[in-house]
C-alpha cells in the first residue's frame, strides 16, 4: 500500500498492448475497458480487485518489501512466500482479470477496475471516478473462501487515540518487556476468534506490574497495520526495583498464557536489560499511558442478531507508537450498524478526554447493504450448483470490502465478492490453494459465459 505506481503502470501497458481503452488517475487506480467476446447483446460486467497488499514479515526476515520481490514457495497444493506475506490478497484478482482479458473466452464487455490502497483505508475506491462505468453488476475478486459468496459487509473507520506525555530524568535500571509469538490475523475475519492482541497484552502487563514496583515508561510500541491483529509488542521501562519487576512480569505471564492457551498457545513474554538514551515519562504520564492501554476497549464488541456467527461490531488496536511527546494508539473500528460505529468512536473519545488525550478519526467507509433481489447472485448460484452439485454459502463479512464504496457511487449496483481459498492473510504465514484457484477461475469463466447470453 502506498507504493502502487509500478503495478498500476504495468496494467496500463497491458491495456495498451492489447488495444484496450484505459484510464489511470492520480491515485494510481486503473480501469481497463475490454470489448465483448462471442456476444453482442450483453450488458457490461465490472470485475474488480485491488493492486496493493499488506506487507508483513517474519521476525527474522530482512527483506525490504518496498524494493524486493517476494520469494515463492510451493508445498503440495499450497503456494506461499518465504518469510513474508504472499500478496494473494489481492494479487490473485489482478492475475485472474488480466488472464481473462488476454484470453478469447466468451464474455460480456468487461470493465476491469483495479484500485489502490485498499488495505490502508480503501483510499483508491474512495477517490476513483466511476462516471465512465456503464456496468450495473460487479464481481469483486477479494474474498478468501471458495464457494462462499459475500454479499454484504461492515462499514468502518480508523480512529487514532493520542496521549501527550511529559518526560523527566529518572534514575533506575532500563528493562525491555517483549510480547511475541501471537497468531495475529485479519482484524475483521479473525476478530471473533478471541486471539490475543500484543499491544493490549502490553497494557495488561504494565497494569499488573506498576502497582507492585515503581517504574516509569520510556516507550510502548507494537503492530504495523491497524487492520492486522498485532503479533508482537514491546515496552521499555526504567525501574529502581528490577528484580521485583522481573518477578511480577513472570507472574502475570503465566496468567496470560493460561488465559489464551486454547486459542493462542504460542505467546512468549520476556524481560531483559536494555539501553535507552531517552528520558522516561514522568509519573503522571506513565499512569495515564497504562490507563489508556488498560481502559480502551479492543476486540469483539457484539455479534449480529440477524446473521448467525457474524460479528456485528468490533475494534482492533493495530498500531501502538511512542514519540518524544506523545503515545498514539490507532484503532480499526468496524460495524454493520452505523450508530454502533459512531458510539465506539465516542467511547474512545470519552476515555481519552478523561486522561487528557484526544482522538482523530479518518478513513471512514460505508457498509455494503444486502440486496434481497440480485440477478448476479442468482446467476452465480445457478452456475455453481450446476458445476459442483452443491449450494454456495451466501454470507456477510465483518471485514471492509470495496463493494460498499462502489455501491455508494453507482446507483443500483449489484455486487458479489468471491475468491479462492487463502489462509492466514495479513500474516507472513499467508498461503493460497493452487487447485482452488483453478476451480475459481473455471467458475468465473462459466459465470461470464452465462452472462454473455444476455
N, C-alpha and C positions, 0 to 999 in steps of 0.2 A: 504494500500500500504506500502511496506517495511516491512511487518510483516506476510509473507505468508508461512513460513516454515511448520507450523502445518497443514494447509489445504492442502498443496502440499503433505505432508506425508500421510494424510488421503486418498488422491487419489491413492497414491502408494499402500497402504494397501488394498484399494478396488480392485485394479487390481490383486494383489497377491492372494486375497481370491477367485477371480473368475478364476484364472489360465491364466490371460491375460499378454502378454508381456508389459513391461512398462519401459519408460526411464525418468529419472529425472536429471536435470542439476544443475549447481551451482547457477543459478538464481531462482531455485525452479520451473521452468517450468516443466510440466509433460505431457508426451504423452503416451496414452494407445492404444494398438493395439488389436482390438476385431475381431474375425472371422465373416464371413457372417452367417446369419441365414435364412434358407429356400431357398437359391440360391447358385449357384456355378460358375456363369459366370460374374457377375457384377464387375465393377471396384471399387476400394476403394473410400469412401467418407470421406472428412475431416469434422469433427464437432468441432467448436471452441467456446471458452468462456474464460473470464479472472477471476482469482481467487481473485483479490483484489477489494476493494470497497472504495469509498470516505467516510470518517468518519466526518460527521458534526453533531453538537449538538445544541439543543435549548439553549438560553441564561441561563436558569435556570437548565439545566441538568448537573448532577455531575458525570455521568457515565465515567469510564476510559475505553475507547473503545479499548485500546491495550490489556486489560486484561479481560474485562467483555463482555459477550454476549449481544445481543440486546433483548429487551422485545417486543414480538409480540403483535399486537392488530388487531382484525378483526371487521370491521364495515360494515355489509351487504356484498357487493361483494368485498370490498377493504381490503387488508392486509397492515399494516404499522408497524412501530416500535415506541415505546413511547419515544419521546424526541430526537430521533436520526434518521439518515439515515437508510433505511431498508436494503440496500445492494442487492436488486434485480438486480441492475446493478453492477455485472453481475452474482450474485449468482444463479439466475434462470436458466442461461445457464448451469452452472455446475450441478445443480439438474436435469435438463432435460436429459443431456447427460448421467449421471450416472444411471438415471432411465431407459433409453433406453438400456444401456449395461447390466443392471440387468434383462431385460425382454427377452421374446422369440419372440418378434415381428419380422416379416420378414424384412431383411435389407441387404444391401451390406456389405462388410468388412468396419469397421469403424476405422478411425484413429482419436482418440479424443485428441484434443490439448488444454491444459489448460495453459494459460500464466499468468505471474505475472506483477505487477506494471504498468498495462495499464493506470491507471488514473494519473500517475505521469510522463508520457513520453513514454509509451509503451516499457519500457526497456526490459521486458520479451520477447516480439516479436522481438525486435532488436537483442537480444542475442541468441535466440533459433536456434539450428542446425536442419535444415529441410531435411538434406540429407537422413534420414531414411524414409521419407514420400513418398509414391507412388501415392497418390491421386492427381487428377488434378481438382477436384471440391470441393469447401468448402462452407458449410452453417455456417455462423457466427451468433451466437445467442446473439447479443449485440445491438439490436435495441429496441425502446420503443413504437412503434405504430403497433398494429395488422393490418394485411392486407396491410402493406407498405413494399415493397421490396427495400432495399437500395442497390444500385449498383455502387456507386461512392462516394468519399469523398475528402475533402480538405487535403492538407499537412500542416505542421506547425512546430513550434519550441517554445522554451522558451527563452526569452531574459531578462536578469536582468540588470537594469539600476542602477548604483552605484554612489552616490554623496558623496564625502568626506566633513566632516563638522568639524569646529573648535568651541570649547566651551570656555566660559569665565564666570566670576562672573557677575551677573546682578541682581540688586535689583528690587523687584516688587512682586505682588501677583500671586500665581500659580493657574491657572484655567484649567479645563479639558473640552474640547469640544467633545461631543459624537454624532455620527450619527448612528442611528439604525432603525429597523423596515422595512428594504427594502425587496423586494421579492427575489432578487438574482436569482439563477438558473444556468444552464449549460452555459458556455461561448461560446459554439458553437450553441447549439439548441435554446437558448433564446436571443442571441446577437442582433437579428434584431427587438426585441420587444420594444426596447427603454427604458428598465428598468434602473434605476439609479445604479451607481457604488459607493459604500460608500467611497472608497479611493479617487475617483475623486471629490466627493462632498466635502470632507475634503479640498482638494486643492482649490475648488471654494470658500468655506467659508473663508479660510485664505487669499486668494487673495482679497477678499472684505474687510475683517476686518483690515488687517495690515496697509493699507494706511490711515485709519481713526484714529487708535490709535496705538502708539508704543508698540510693543510686540516682544518677541523672542520665537522661538520654542525650546521646550525641547525634544519632541518626536512626531512622527506621525506613527500610526500603524493600520493595518486593513487587514482582509482577511487571509484565511488559505491555499487555493488551487488556483493555477494560472488558473485552468480550471473551477473555480466557481466564479460567479459574487459576490463580497463581499457584505454582508448584514449589516455589521456594521464596524465602524472605530472610532478612537479617536485621538485627538491631545492634548498634554499637553503643555501649553504655560505659559510664565511669562510676566506680563504687569504692567506698572505703572498707568494704567487707567482702572481698572477692570470694572467699571460701563459703560464706553464708549464701551468697548469690548463686554460686555453682550448685550448692546443695538444694536450694529452692527450685532452680531450673530442673534439676534431676527429678525432684518430687512431682512437679506439675507435668513433666514429660511423660511419666508413667501413667498419669491420669488421662492425658490426651490420647496416648497410644491405645489405651484400653477403650476409650470412648469411640474411636474410629476403627477398631480392629476388624470389623466386618465389612467396611466399605472403603477403607483407605489404609491398608495394612503396611505400607512402606514408609511411614512417617519417621524421619530422623531429626532429633533435636540435639544440638551440640553447643557447648560454650567453651571458649578458649581465649587466651590472652591475645590482645590486638594492639595496634598502634593507630593513633589519630592525632593530628595537629589541630583539629577544630576544638573550639571551646564547647563545653556541654551546655545544654539548655538549663535554665535556672529551675528552681523547684516548682514554681507555678506553671511554667511551660511544660515541664515533664509531666506533672499531674494532669494537665489538660490534654496532652498528647495521648496518654494512657486512657483517659476518659473517652476521647474520640474513637480510639480503636476498640474500646470495650462496649460503648453505648450505641454506636451507629449500627443499624440493622444490616444484615447481609444474608443472602441465600434465599430460599423459598419462603414466600410470604403466604400465598394461598393457592389452592388448586381450583380448577374450573368446576363449577356446579352443573355445567351443561354437557361437557365432553369428558368422559371418564379417562382418568390418567393424564390429563393435560394441565401443566402448571398455568395458573392464571396471572399471578403477579410475583415478581422476584427482583432482586438486585444483587450485583456482584461487585465487590471491591477488587478491581483488577490491577490498578497501578497505585502503589504507595511510594512516595518520593519525598526526600528531605533536602531542602536547600538551606542557605545560610540563615534566612529569616522566616522560613515557613515550612510546614509539613502539609503536603496535599494528598488527598485520598480520592481517586477517581472511580466512580461507580457507573456501571451499565444498568439502567433501570428498564424493566420490561413489564408490560401488562396488556392484556387484550381488552381491558376496561379503562377508558380514558381517565375517569375520575380517580381510580386507584393509582394510576401512574402519577397523577398530579398530587395525590395525597402522600405518596412516598417522597416526592421532591420536597414537599412542605415539611415532612417529618425530619428529613436530613437538615433542612434549613433551621428548624426549631432547635435541634440539638446543637448545631454549630453556633448559633447565636448565643445559646446559653453558656458556651465556653469561650466566647469571644472570637469566633471564627465567622466564615461566610461560605456561601455556595455560589457556583456559577453553573448554569445548565446550558447545554448546546447539543447539536446533532439530533434534534427531535425528528421522529419519523412516525407516520400514521400506521394504525393497524390495518390489516387486509381482511375485510369482512367476507364471510361465507356467502356464496350465491346459491340460493335454493334451486334455481334453474340454470343449467350450464350445458350448452351444446358441446363444448370442447370436452368437458368431463364425461359426458355421455358417450361420445365417440371413442375416447381413450379407454373407457371402461369396457365397451363392447369389443374393441380390438384386443385388449388384454385378456379378457375371458376367452376369446376365440383362440388366441395364441397359446395360452398357458393353462386353459381348463380350470381356472381359478379366479376368484374375485380379488381385485386390488383392494388395498386398505385406503380408505378415504379419511384423511386426518387434518388436524390443525397442529401448528407447532408453536413453541414458546420463543423460538428464535426470530430474529428480524429477517424478512425477505423483501427484496426489491419490488415484488408484485404490489405491495401496498402503495408504494410511491407511484408506480405506473398506473394503478387503478385510480389514484387521485388525479393524475394528469390526463388520462384517456377515458372519457365518459363511456360507461357500459363495457369496459374491458373484461373479458372472460379469461381467467388465468388458471393454470395448473402447474405445479412445480414437481419435477421428477429428477431422478439421478440414479447412478449405480451404487453398489454397496461400498461405503467408505467407513473406516474405523479410526477412532482417536483423532479426529480433525482438530486443528489448532494445537496439536502437540507434536513433538519430534517422533512420536510413535505412529503417526498417521500412515494408513495403508489403504489400498484400493484393490478390489477383486477384479481380476482380468476377465474372467468368464462373465461376471455381472455387467461389465462394460459392453461386452459383445451382445448380451441379451437386451440391454437397454438401447443400444444402437439399432438393433433389428426391430425393436418395438417402436422406436421413433420413426424409422422408415415406413413402417406399416401404417402408423397413425397419419403421417403426411400423405401417403398413398390414398388413404380413405378420405382425407380432407380434400384431396385433389379432385375427387368426384363431384364436389360442389354441394 
